[in-house]
Amino acid sequence: MKRLAAIVVCMTAVALACTSTAVASSPRHLGMPRLLCPLTSLPAGPLAQADAQTYPVSGTLEDFDGTPLANCSISCGWWDPDGYSWYAPHVRYHDAGDTTTAADGSFSFAGLASHPAHDTVMAEGNADSSLEILTLYHLDFSTTGTYAIRPGHVNVTVTNAPAGQPADMSVGDALYSDIESSVALTDGSGVADTIAPDFDSASASFPNANGAVTAECQWVSPGHAPVAVSPGTVAATPLSFDWHSAVRGHLAGPTCRHAGRPGSTVRYAIANLPAGQQISFTGNSWSSSFSSDQIFPQVLTSTGLQKTRTVALHIPANAPVGNVYEINAQRSDDTQSLLWLYDWYDICTFSASHSTIVQGQGISLRGHIDGRNATLFECHHWADRPATVGAHGWIKAASLHVNAEGRFVSPLLRPSRTTWYVVRYPSLNGGFVVFTPVVKVMVR
């Protein structure tokens, strides 16, 4: 699945470097930006204060060759700058209005409040365009109300790239802009979209089948020197990556065990990170009702490329059940780096009506999952969660009905001896299959 197609921004009316964040596939298709907001250039503190007046906002959206992009969604809003760094999860986007582009690519809003240095324009492409989502931030509607959006290009080479898979490219200025494109590679070479007037950082990845990004190459220009690019032109400096040098980060253990109760402890592994570079971790639930995203206190500092390091991370005890929890790993020693790895952990519950029974007594099993179907397995000796989706060594006991909220209750069971139970289900709309924790029922 293509995470993003990118666009370069050229703003009219002011000589201002435009800013964008990108939105990846799940959950970023829900409107969560790739970079939550670069706060290194903004003061942390309370909500940004709105101007008492309202201002007209308009612009145009075009492809690289200047072709207008029609029927594209445009959203305007503002960022709440209450985090402490550019990757802080507490930064919130507040939607102030939505519209679509006309046949000539134009869009307009009659009047919007301004939150100087925090105003935002977000564009989402149509089915016929390469654009997926683009965000311009650090704007001020009170002084600049017109935005002409058109991409530039940069040539890209990825050696040792996986065959037949497009690369997800992110190119921009990590302090002010980031834009992503899905780049088809021919013999390892392709063209990525980028941002006017310049960029100084980039990353390349090949997402997993479930959309997670567990390996990524990073690039920062020497001395953070900006690389110039204009709308509709190709940057003079190409980007080169070697997939063998990609930083790798993921939840430890088999993917089918990446599920558990709120408050669970997980281990995150990082490999191939150059010595001295640091990784910090954040987490967020995909539940729209959950606002207490997590900044984990752990910081991992690499001691060498060949080292694999793991850290223990504690899922919040109030993480919403029946939702995916995303764990992000990002560079915290260099805010110019666009390195961003993320993996999924499914928050679920599974329990028995009784943990100890006598022979002939009935029990029921119930749970709450991020899935719409589930299979119950049993085992008559101690067993850990299956390490493969085939559940080797376990016996299928029942197919379970799961309601629209992700809850299930098993048929009445009467085990004749001590039995261990586990439930398998497809999380992430079938994106990956996981098992609940194991429940033991002792029979006396």
C-alpha positions in Angstrom: 0.0 0.0 0.0 1.3 3.4 -0.9 1.8 5.5 2.2 2.0 8.9 0.6 2.5 10.6 -2.6 4.2 13.9 -2.0 3.8 17.5 -3.1 6.1 20.4 -3.0 4.8 23.6 -1.6 5.3 27.0 -3.1 3.5 29.7 -1.1 2.5 32.9 -2.8 2.2 36.3 -1.1 5.2 35.8 1.2 8.7 34.5 0.9 8.0 31.8 3.5 9.4 28.2 3.5 6.3 26.0 3.5 5.9 23.1 5.9 4.2 19.8 5.5 3.8 16.6 7.4 2.9 13.4 5.8 0.2 10.9 6.6 1.0 7.2 6.3 -1.2 4.2 5.9 -3.0 3.0 8.9 -3.6 4.9 11.1 -2.4 8.0 9.3 -5.2 7.6 6.8 -7.4 8.7 9.8 -5.7 12.1 9.7 -2.7 11.6 12.1 0.4 13.2 10.6 3.6 11.5 10.1 5.5 14.2 12.0 3.3 15.4 14.7 4.7 18.9 14.8 8.2 20.2 15.0 8.3 22.1 18.2 11.9 22.9 18.4 11.2 26.2 16.8 8.0 26.9 18.8 7.6 27.6 22.5 6.0 24.9 24.5 3.0 25.9 26.6 -0.7 26.3 26.6 -3.0 26.1 23.6 -2.2 28.6 20.8 -4.4 31.6 21.1 -6.7 32.5 18.2 -6.9 36.0 16.6 -10.2 37.6 17.3 -10.8 38.2 13.6 -11.3 35.7 10.8 -9.5 35.7 7.5 -10.1 34.3 4.0 -7.9 31.4 3.0 -7.5 30.2 -0.6 -5.1 28.5 -3.0 -4.5 26.0 -5.8 -3.3 22.4 -5.9 -1.3 21.2 -8.9 0.7 18.2 -10.0 4.4 18.4 -10.8 3.7 19.4 -14.4 1.3 22.0 -13.4 -1.9 20.0 -14.0 -4.7 21.1 -11.6 -5.8 18.5 -9.1 -9.6 18.5 -8.9 -11.9 16.9 -6.2 -9.1 16.8 -3.6 -10.0 17.2 0.1 -8.6 20.3 1.7 -8.7 20.8 5.5 -7.7 23.9 7.5 -7.0 24.0 11.2 -4.2 24.6 13.7 -1.7 22.7 15.9 -1.8 22.7 19.7 1.8 23.2 20.7 2.0 21.6 24.1 4.7 19.1 23.5 8.5 19.4 24.1 10.0 18.3 20.8 9.1 17.7 17.2 8.1 14.1 17.8 5.9 14.8 20.9 2.7 12.9 20.8 0.7 15.5 22.8 0.6 17.8 19.8 -3.0 18.0 18.5 -4.4 19.0 15.2 -7.7 20.9 15.5 -9.9 20.9 12.3 -11.5 24.2 11.5 -13.0 23.6 8.1 -13.1 21.2 5.1 -13.7 21.7 1.3 -12.7 20.1 -2.0 -10.7 21.6 -4.9 -12.6 22.7 -8.0 -11.9 21.6 -11.6 -9.0 24.2 -11.8 -7.5 22.9 -8.6 -8.6 26.0 -6.6 -10.0 26.0 -3.0 -11.2 28.7 -0.6 -12.5 29.3 2.9 -14.6 32.4 3.5 -13.2 33.1 7.0 -11.0 31.2 9.4 -9.6 32.2 12.8 -5.8 32.6 12.9 -3.4 30.9 15.4 -0.2 32.6 14.3 2.7 30.2 13.6 0.3 27.2 14.2 -2.2 27.5 11.4 -2.4 24.5 9.0 -3.6 23.6 5.5 -3.9 19.9 4.8 -4.6 18.4 1.3 -5.6 14.9 0.4 -5.4 13.7 -3.2 -8.0 12.1 -5.3 -7.9 8.6 -6.9 -6.3 9.9 -10.1 -3.5 11.8 -8.5 -0.2 10.7 -6.8 -1.0 13.0 -3.9 -2.2 11.2 -0.7 -1.8 13.7 2.1 0.1 16.9 2.5 0.1 19.3 5.4 1.5 22.9 5.6 2.0 24.1 9.1 3.7 27.0 11.0 1.4 29.2 8.9 -0.3 32.5 9.9 -3.7 33.1 8.1 -3.7 36.7 9.4 -0.7 37.6 7.2 -0.8 35.0 4.4 -4.1 33.7 3.0 -3.1 32.4 -0.4 -1.2 29.1 -1.0 0.0 27.7 -4.4 0.9 24.1 -4.0 3.0 22.3 -6.6 5.8 19.7 -6.2 9.4 19.6 -7.3 11.3 16.4 -7.8 14.5 14.7 -6.7 16.2 11.7 -8.2 16.6 8.8 -5.9 18.7 5.6 -5.8 18.2 2.7 -3.4 20.8 0.0 -3.7 20.0 -3.5 -2.5 16.3 -2.6 -2.5 13.7 -5.4 -2.2 12.7 -6.4 -5.7 9.4 -5.3 -7.1 8.4 -3.1 -4.2 8.0 0.7 -4.3 9.9 2.7 -1.8 8.2 5.1 0.6 10.2 8.3 0.4 10.1 11.2 2.9 11.9 14.3 1.8 11.9 17.7 3.6 13.1 19.9 6.3 12.4 18.1 9.6 11.9 21.4 11.4 9.4 22.8 9.0 8.4 20.4 6.3 8.0 16.8 5.3 6.4 15.2 2.3 6.1 11.6 1.2 5.8 9.7 -2.0 5.6 6.1 -3.1 8.5 5.8 -5.6 8.5 3.0 -8.2 12.1 1.9 -8.6 13.7 0.7 -11.9 17.1 -1.0 -11.2 17.0 0.8 -7.8 16.3 4.3 -9.2 13.3 6.5 -9.2 12.0 10.0 -8.6 10.5 11.4 -5.4 8.5 14.5 -4.8 10.0 17.2 -2.7 9.3 20.7 -1.3 10.2 24.2 -2.5 12.3 26.1 -1.7 14.6 23.5 -0.3 15.1 20.3 1.8 17.9 18.9 4.0 16.7 15.5 5.1 15.1 12.3 3.7 14.3 8.7 4.5 13.4 5.6 2.6 11.5 2.5 3.7 9.6 -0.5 2.5 6.6 -1.0 4.8 5.6 -4.5 6.0 2.5 -6.2 4.7 0.5 -4.9 7.7 1.7 -1.3 7.1 4.3 -1.2 9.9 7.7 0.3 9.2 10.4 -1.7 10.9 13.4 -0.7 8.8 14.3 2.7 7.2 17.3 4.4 5.7 18.1 8.0 6.8 19.8 10.8 5.0 20.8 14.3 6.2 22.6 16.8 4.0 26.2 17.5 5.0 26.1 20.2 7.6 22.3 20.4 7.2 22.9 22.6 4.2 19.6 23.2 2.3 19.3 21.6 -1.2 17.4 24.0 -3.4 14.4 23.0 -5.5 11.7 24.9 -7.3 8.1 23.9 -8.1 8.1 21.9 -11.3 11.8 21.4 -11.4 14.3 18.6 -10.4 16.8 19.2 -7.5 20.4 19.2 -8.6 21.5 17.0 -5.7 20.2 13.4 -5.9 19.5 11.1 -2.9 21.4 7.8 -2.5 20.5 5.1 0.0 21.8 1.5 0.7 19.1 -0.7 2.0 21.7 -2.8 3.8 22.4 0.2 6.0 18.8 0.7 7.1 18.1 1.2 10.8 15.9 -1.7 12.0 13.4 -1.5 14.9 10.5 -3.6 15.9 8.7 -5.2 18.7 10.6 -8.3 19.9 9.1 -11.8 19.4 6.8 -13.3 16.9 4.3 -10.9 15.4 1.4 -13.2 16.3 2.3 -12.5 20.0 2.0 -8.7 19.6 -1.2 -8.4 21.7 -1.9 -8.1 25.3 -3.8 -6.4 28.1 -3.5 -2.7 29.0 -0.5 -2.2 31.2 1.5 -4.9 29.4 5.3 -4.6 29.1 6.8 -5.1 25.6 10.3 -5.1 24.4 11.4 -3.0 21.4 14.6 -4.0 19.5 16.8 -1.6 17.6 19.7 -2.7 15.3 22.0 -1.1 12.8 21.9 2.3 14.4 25.2 4.2 14.0 27.2 4.7 17.2 26.2 7.7 19.2 22.8 8.1 17.7 19.8 8.1 20.1 16.3 6.7 19.7 13.3 7.9 21.8 9.9 6.2 21.9 6.4 7.4 21.8 3.1 5.5 21.8 -0.5 6.3 20.8 -3.8 4.4 20.6 -5.8 4.4 17.4 -8.9 5.0 19.5 -10.4 8.5 18.7 -11.5 8.7 22.3 -8.0 8.3 23.8 -6.1 11.5 24.2 -3.4 10.6 26.7 -0.6 9.5 24.3 2.6 8.4 25.8 6.2 9.7 25.8 8.2 6.8 27.1 11.1 7.8 29.4 13.5 5.3 27.8 16.2 6.6 25.5 18.4 4.2 23.6 21.9 5.3 22.7 23.7 3.1 20.1 27.2 1.7 20.8 27.8 0.4 17.3 26.2 -0.7 14.0 26.4 -4.4 14.8 24.7 -4.1 18.1 21.1 -5.1 18.7 19.7 -3.3 21.7 16.3 -3.8 23.3 14.3 -1.6 25.7 11.3 -2.5 27.9 8.3 -0.2 27.3 5.2 -0.2 29.5 1.8 0.1 27.6 -0.4 2.6 29.6 -2.8 0.9 32.0 -5.6 3.0 30.5 -4.9 2.1 26.8 -8.3 1.5 25.2 -9.1 -2.2 24.8 -10.1 -3.4 21.3 -7.8 -1.0 19.6 -4.3 -1.0 18.0 -1.6 0.7 20.0 1.2 2.1 17.9 4.8 2.3 19.2 7.1 4.8 17.4 10.9 5.0 17.5 12.5 8.3 16.3 15.8 10.0 16.4 16.0 12.4 19.4 19.6 13.5 19.1 19.1 15.1 15.7 15.8 16.8 14.9 16.8 17.1 11.3 16.6 13.3 10.9 13.3 12.0 9.4 14.0 8.4 10.7 10.6 7.1 11.9 10.0 3.4 12.7 6.7 2.1 14.1 5.1 -1.2 15.0 1.7 -2.3 16.2 0.5 -3.9 19.4 -3.1 -4.9 19.8 -4.8 -4.2 23.2 -7.1 -7.0 24.2 -8.6 -8.8 27.2 -9.3 -12.5 27.7 -10.5 -14.1 30.9 -12.5 -17.1 32.3 -15.6 -16.9 34.5 -13.8 -19.1 37.0 -10.1 -19.9 37.3 -10.6 -23.0 39.3 -13.5 -25.5 39.1 -14.5 -29.0 39.9 -15.2 -31.6 37.3 -18.6 -31.1 35.6 -18.7 -27.4 36.4 -19.2 -25.1 33.5 -17.2 -22.0 32.6 -17.4 -19.3 29.9 -14.6 -17.4 28.4 -14.9 -13.8 27.3 -12.8 -11.1 25.8 -12.5 -7.8 23.9 -10.4 -7.7 20.7 -9.7 -5.6 17.6 -11.3 -8.1 15.3 -14.6 -9.4 13.9 -14.0 -13.1 14.1 -12.0 -15.3 16.5 -11.0 -18.9 17.1 -10.7 -20.6 20.5 -7.9 -23.1 21.0 -7.2 -25.3 24.0 -4.3 -27.4 25.4 -4.2 -29.9 28.2 -0.6 -29.1 29.3 1.2 -25.9 30.0 1.9 -24.0 26.8 2.9 -20.5 26.0 1.2 -18.5 23.3 1.6 -20.1 19.8 4.7 -18.7 18.0 3.1 -19.2 14.6 -0.4 -18.5 13.4 -0.9 -22.2 12.8 -1.2 -22.7 16.6 1.0 -25.9 16.5 0.3 -28.1 19.6 -3.1 -26.5 20.3 -6.5 -28.0 19.5 -9.3 -25.9 18.0 -12.2 -25.8 20.4 -14.7 -23.4 18.9 -15.3 -20.6 16.4 -16.4 -17.5 18.4 -19.0 -14.9 17.5 -17.6 -11.4 17.9 -20.0 -8.4 18.1 -19.5 -5.0 16.5 -17.7 -3.7 19.5 -15.1 -6.6 19.3 -16.5 -8.5 22.3 -17.1 -12.2 22.5 -18.4 -14.8 24.9 -17.6 -18.5 24.4 -20.2 -21.3 24.6 -20.5 -23.0 28.0 -17.5 -25.2 28.4 -17.0 -28.2 30.9 -13.4 -29.2 30.9 -12.7 -32.5 32.5 -9.1 -31.6 33.4 -6.9 -28.6 33.8 -6.9 -26.7 30.4 -5.2 -23.8 28.9 -7.1 -21.6 26.4 -6.0 -19.0 23.9 -7.9 -17.0 21.2 -6.6 -16.3 17.7 -8.0 -13.3 15.7 -7.1 -11.1 12.8 -6.3 -7.6 14.0 -5.9 -4.4 12.0 -8.8 -5.3 9.7 -7.0 -8.5 8.9 -3.6 -6.8 8.6 -2.0 -9.3 11.0 -3.1 -12.3 13.1 -2.5 -12.3 16.8 -3.2 -14.4 19.9 -4.6 -13.2 23.2 -2.7 -14.1 26.4 -3.2 -17.6 27.6 -5.9 -18.3 30.3 -5.6 -21.3 32.6 -8.6 -23.1 34.1 -7.7 -25.5 36.8 -10.0 -28.6 37.3 -9.9 -30.2 40.7 
